[in-house]
Amino acid sequence: MTSNNPVVNQKSIYKQYFCNALSARNLQIKKLRFHTVNYVNNDFLFSVGFFFQLSPLAHLFRSILFKTKNIIKLVLYLKLLKMDLKIKNKIALVTGSTAGIGYAIAKALGNEGAEVYVNGRTSERVNNAVGNLIKETGNKNIKGLVADFADVNQVNQLINQLPEVDILVNNVGIFEPKEFSAIPDEDWLKFYEVNVLSGVRLSRAYFDKMLKKNWGRIIFISSESALQIPEEMIHYGMTKTAQIAVARGLAELTKHTNVTVNAVLPGPTYSEGVGTFVQDMAAHKNVTAEVMEQEFFKTARPTSILQRFITPDEIASTVTYIASDLSIATNGAAIRADGGLVKSPF
């Protein structure tokens, strides 16, 4: 039965137009041997067409629909808008990636087609993260590895399970606000063990193999706290500065290769740990989390230009580019993604 609804009828007409155009397009592409259009599907083209039929550009767009060559050009142009980071099937290990920044990095790498290994301290959290990432990215090459980086034996076991890595993201880390005089030796050693030695041990396991095959990326997730040591977390700031030193030192060993080692310095980011910290502080002061966030930036981080917490996805975008094949000219760098917090252009 034919619908009396003009929008539905018009919608069906456009769907048929696009199906016909796509058939013609596929024939042309086989002749041209141009494969990049495979990323564009019928649903996407239909949604574009339906949008334009309701817009002032409808007449122009309808005229384009009947010209197969123009359709092909349009599809190719839309494909070119998506940058290829050239890391499909690269093996990536992201430590501390069941939540927060690590999870966002794993998701971004998974979206680029990398084979991603997620890491956490418990099987439950790792399995949940892997399942969610597969659903979100459609990438079935996402797997999990359980290891607590405070235990060197578990670190060695992880290395044995995954003997080779193309992209290593040393993200795992701990933090805790505490007055300097109240920080015992045990805390200093624990923070150094997890935040610094975790990346040292993994880099030592994978670095030479990267040099041998002449491709690799090692990224330390440091912090703006490496440059502006927080008075309430001096032990944490120390470890973040150490990460930059290790990254720069390793980068010096990559001369004349396609291996890079960098540090990325996020600003205050609304990760799982930070969210808990803000909520606890808000409850302690009997205010909302939103008010606590405003107060935090007003008193503790007044130099921030962004004046809000950065999202994990915003950090992941920077890290994914640095992990890509396109970033070869960036090596030995401390790359700030701090929302303008550090008052220096250098």
PATORKOL-278428 format. One record per residue (C-alpha): x negated, y negated, z negated; residue in one letter. Coordinates in steps of 0.1 Angstrom, whole numbers, padded with zeros to 4 digits, always signed. Each point is the difference from the previous one (the first is absolute). Example, Ala and Ser with C-alpha at 12.3 -4.5 7.8 and 13.67 -1.06 7.14 Angstrom:
// residues 2
-0123+0045-0078A
-0014-0034+0007S
END
This chain:
// residues 346
+0000+0000+0000M
-0013-0034+0009T
-0003-0025-0029S
+0018-0033+0002N
-0028-0016-0020N
-0020-0022+0024P
-0031+0002-0022V
+0001+0038-0001V
+0005+0002+0037N
-0028-0025+0006Q
-0022+0020-0024K
+0006+0032+0020S
-0008-0018+0033I
-0033-0012-0014Y
-0009+0034-0013K
+0006+0015+0035Q
-0021-0028+0015Y
-0029+0008-0023F
+0002+0037+0005C
-0001-0005+0038N
-0029-0025-0003A
-0019+0023-0023L
+0003+0029+0026S
-0013-0023+0027A
-0027-0012-0023R
-0012+0035-0008N
-0004+0007+0037L
-0020-0031+0005Q
-0022+0008-0030I
-0009+0034+0013K
-0011-0016+0032K
-0020-0026-0018L
-0013+0024-0026R
+0006-0026-0026F
+0008+0017-0033H
+0004-0028-0025T
+0037-0004+0005V
+0006+0033-0018N
+0004-0020-0032Y
+0032-0017+0011V
+0031+0021-0002N
+0036-0003+0012N
+0013-0012-0034D
-0024-0029-0001F
+0007-0012+0035L
+0038+0003-0006F
-0003-0021-0032S
-0019-0027+0019V
+0027+0001+0028G
+0029-0002-0024F
-0016-0030-0018F
-0005-0019+0033F
+0036+0006+0011Q
+0011-0020-0030L
-0025-0027+0005S
-0003-0031+0023P
-0026+0019+0020L
+0025+0028+0009A
+0003-0011+0037H
-0038+0000+0004L
-0004+0033-0017F
+0027+0016+0021R
-0018-0010+0032S
-0032+0016-0013I
+0018+0032-0008L
+0007+0007+0037F
-0037-0004+0010K
-0019+0032-0009T
-0034-0016+0005K
+0009-0028-0025N
+0012+0026-0025I
-0033+0018+0003I
-0019-0032-0006K
+0022-0008-0030L
-0006+0034-0015V
-0037-0002+0005L
-0001-0035-0015Y
+0019+0012-0031L
-0025+0029-0004K
-0029-0024+0002L
+0014-0019-0030L
-0010+0030-0022K
-0037-0001-0007M
-0017+0034+0001D
-0024+0003-0029L
-0015+0031+0015K
+0000+0021-0031I
+0025+0027+0010K
-0011+0034-0013N
-0028-0015-0021K
-0003+0017-0034I
+0007-0026-0028A
-0003+0005-0037L
+0017-0026-0022V
-0007+0004-0037T
+0026-0010-0026G
+0027+0000+0027S
+0032+0013-0016T
+0012-0036-0006A
-0008-0037+0004G
-0028-0012+0023I
-0013+0035+0007G
+0034+0013+0010Y
+0005-0030+0024A
-0034+0007+0015I
+0008+0037+0005A
+0033-0010+0017K
-0017-0025+0023A
-0026+0024+0010L
+0026+0027+0005G
+0020-0024+0023N
-0031-0002+0021E
-0001+0037+0005G
-0029+0008-0024A
-0002+0033-0019E
+0004-0014-0035V
-0009+0016-0033Y
+0019-0014-0030V
-0016+0003-0034N
+0014-0002-0036G
-0006+0016-0034R
+0030+0024+0000T
+0015+0023+0025S
+0035-0014-0005E
-0010-0035+0009R
-0021+0011+0029V
+0027+0022+0015N
+0027-0027-0004N
-0023-0026+0017A
-0008+0024+0029V
+0037+0008+0005G
+0010-0036+0000N
-0028-0011+0023L
+0009+0027+0026I
+0036-0013+0000K
-0010-0036+0002E
-0027+0004+0027T
+0012+0030+0020G
-0036+0012-0002N
-0002+0036-0011K
-0038-0001-0004N
+0002-0014-0035I
-0013+0022-0028K
-0008-0001-0036G
-0030+0005-0023L
+0002+0000-0038V
-0030-0014-0019A
-0006-0021-0030D
-0030-0022+0007F
-0009-0002-0037A
-0010+0036+0003D
-0031+0006+0022V
+0009+0037+0004N
+0033-0009+0015Q
-0017-0024+0024V
-0024+0027+0011N
+0029+0024+0006Q
+0017-0026+0022L
-0031-0004+0020I
-0002+0037+0005N
+0037+0001+0012Q
-0006-0029+0024L
-0036+0003+0013P
+0003-0027+0027E
+0017-0034+0002V
+0000-0027+0026D
+0017-0027-0021I
-0007-0002-0037L
+0021-0025-0020V
-0013-0002-0036N
+0031-0014-0015N
+0003+0019-0033V
-0004-0023-0030G
+0011-0008-0036I
+0005-0033-0018F
+0010-0011-0034E
+0002-0035-0016P
-0021+0000-0031K
-0021-0025-0020E
-0037+0003+0006F
-0008+0007-0037S
+0026+0028+0000A
-0015+0019+0029I
-0020+0030-0013P
-0029+0017+0019D
+0024+0028+0009E
+0022-0023+0020D
-0029-0016+0018W
-0012+0035+0011L
+0035+0011+0009K
+0007-0030+0022F
-0034+0004+0017Y
+0006+0038+0005E
+0034-0005+0017V
-0004-0033+0018N
-0036+0002+0012V
-0014+0036-0001L
+0031+0014+0017S
-0008-0019+0031G
-0038+0007-0004V
+0006+0037-0002R
+0023+0002+0030L
-0022-0023+0021S
-0030+0021-0008R
+0019+0031+0012A
+0013-0015+0033Y
-0024-0028+0010F
-0028+0021+0016D
+0026+0020+0020K
+0015-0033+0013M
-0035-0011+0011L
-0006+0033+0017K
+0031-0002+0021K
-0005-0038+0005N
+0035-0010-0012W
+0014-0007-0034G
+0017-0025-0023R
-0005-0004-0037I
+0021-0026-0018I
-0002-0009-0037F
+0032-0015-0013I
-0016-0026-0023S
+0018-0031-0013S
-0002-0038-0002E
-0008+0007-0036S
-0035+0010+0013A
-0005-0037+0008L
+0020-0016-0028Q
-0005+0023-0029I
+0032+0000-0021P
-0007-0009-0036E
+0026+0025-0012E
-0016+0029+0021M
-0037-0005+0001I
-0007+0037+0003H
+0023+0003+0029Y
-0015-0030+0018G
-0035+0015-0005M
+0011+0032+0019T
+0015-0020+0029K
-0032-0020+0004T
-0020+0033+0000A
+0022+0013+0028Q
-0010-0029+0022I
-0037+0006-0007A
+0003+0037+0009V
+0019-0008+0032A
-0026-0025+0011R
-0029+0023-0008G
+0015+0029+0020L
+0008-0023+0029A
-0038-0008+0003E
-0005+0037+0007L
+0023+0000+0031T
-0022-0020+0024K
+0004+0010+0036H
+0031+0022-0007T
+0037-0002+0003N
+0004+0005-0038V
+0012-0029-0021T
+0003-0005-0038V
+0020-0029-0014N
+0018-0011-0031A
+0035-0015+0001V
+0009-0023-0029L
+0038-0002-0006P
+0014-0027-0022G
+0027+0007-0026P
+0021+0027+0016T
+0034+0013-0011Y
-0011+0036-0003S
+0014+0026-0024E
-0024-0009-0028G
+0004-0037+0004V
+0038+0004+0001G
-0001+0018-0033T
-0024-0026-0015F
+0023-0029+0011V
+0031+0017-0014Q
-0017+0008-0033D
-0011-0036-0004M
+0034-0013+0010A
+0016+0022-0026A
-0025-0011-0026H
+0008-0036+0006K
+0037+0006+0005N
+0002-0014+0035V
+0007+0014+0035T
-0026+0016+0022A
+0004-0029+0025E
-0006-0026-0027V
-0030+0020-0012M
-0014+0001+0036E
+0003-0038+0003Q
-0016-0005-0034E
-0029+0024+0010F
-0009-0020+0031F
+0005-0034-0018K
-0023+0009-0029T
-0022+0030+0010A
-0004-0005+0037R
+0007-0036+0008P
-0023-0002+0030T
+0021+0025+0020S
+0014-0016+0032I
+0026+0027+0004L
+0012-0004-0035Q
+0016+0034-0001R
-0011+0036-0003F
-0012+0014+0033I
+0018+0032+0012T
-0019+0032+0005P
+0010+0001+0037D
-0017-0034+0005E
-0033+0014-0014I
+0004+0032+0021A
+0002-0020+0032S
-0035-0015-0006T
-0014+0034-0011V
+0014+0018+0030T
-0017-0024+0024Y
-0033+0003-0018I
+0004+0038+0003A
+0007-0002+0037S
-0023+0004+0030D
+0005-0037+0008L
-0018-0013-0031S
-0036+0010+0009I
-0012-0036-0003A
+0010-0001-0036T
-0026+0018-0022N
-0014-0006-0035G
+0027-0026-0006A
+0021-0009-0030A
+0034-0007+0017I
+0024-0020-0021R
+0037+0007+0001A
+0007-0021-0031D
+0027-0024+0009G
-0025-0029+0000G
-0008+0006-0037L
-0038-0005+0002V
-0006-0037+0006K
-0027+0004+0026S
+0000+0005+0038P
-0031+0023-0003F
END
